[in-house]
Amino acid sequence: VAKSYDQVFQVGTWQRSDWQFRKAVEMVAAGRIGKLHTVTCATDANPTGGPFESRIVPKHLNWNLWLGQAPLSDYTPERCHYTFRWWHEYAGGKVTDWGAHHIDIAQWAIDSMPTQIVTRGEMPNLENGYNVAKRFEADVTYQNGVRLAVRDSGRRGILFEGDQGRIFVNRGILDGAPVKAMSTNPLEPEDFRKYADDNLDRPQRTGKLDAIINHMGNFFDCVESRKTPISDIESQHRSATTCHLINISLRLGQDLRWNAKAEECGDARANAMLSREQRKGFEVIA
């Protein structure tokens, strides 16, 4: 729809505009670690808790509207605000919380579509409690042979491994021998292959606030130039898809095959979980 109306649409996954994440991806694309073969994304473990008590809905909260498409349920404070993240009804735990950022950066560098998802984890079994995986591991294989390992422990961030070196990046660090070698062999403007930016000569600021400002700046630049933003619709759809596939695999307790072109699994139960029933009054009508 955005393309058909020539609209500029940017997703708020601001890590793509942060100089450390972008530089890491550009270094991988420029061959600074050789041929990429493995990417590891480390998050935190999901919180556990429950069962929780149902409460009276606060007067300031429209609980029905807040639930939207999600199934109608009694109000529980832990289902709302920040902790909504730990319920499959509203989110997907750390897999989607951090994954929306780190898996996106990983796939930006991998530059291919997933074909297989293998997971190991432990799912909780309790009423009215956090229902995302207690522990999880996932290994995603891509069409080009690269493997993505998603782990709920370890040094939070992204590790890129190639046959000639490796790079680690998170929201504070860009490190590795290839990074240190940049002091004598820096990337030139023509080496930036992942995103054509007219403003590469702008100062590279490292603060979190500056990173967000830069991301918004990219949106406004694209509104003016009509170019595609650095965080475009399809790449973010593909990143979210991988996150959801990992959770579907964990919930079913089985590995998945994925056809990215058809956007379907080779399993009826998994395909049924690619969408959900829309609660009456909150249907999205095409």
Secondary structure by P-SEA (a helix, b strand, c coil): cccccbbbbbccccccccaaaaaaaaaaaacccccccbbbbbbbcbbbbccbbbbccccccccccccccccccccccccccccccccccccccccccccccaaaaaaaaacccccbbbbccccccccccccccccbbbbbbcccbbbbbbbcccccbbbbbccccccccccccccccccccccccccccccccccccccccccccccaaaaaaaaaaaaaaaaaacccccccaaaaaaaaaaaaaaaaaaaacbbbbbcccccccccaaaaaaccccccccccccc
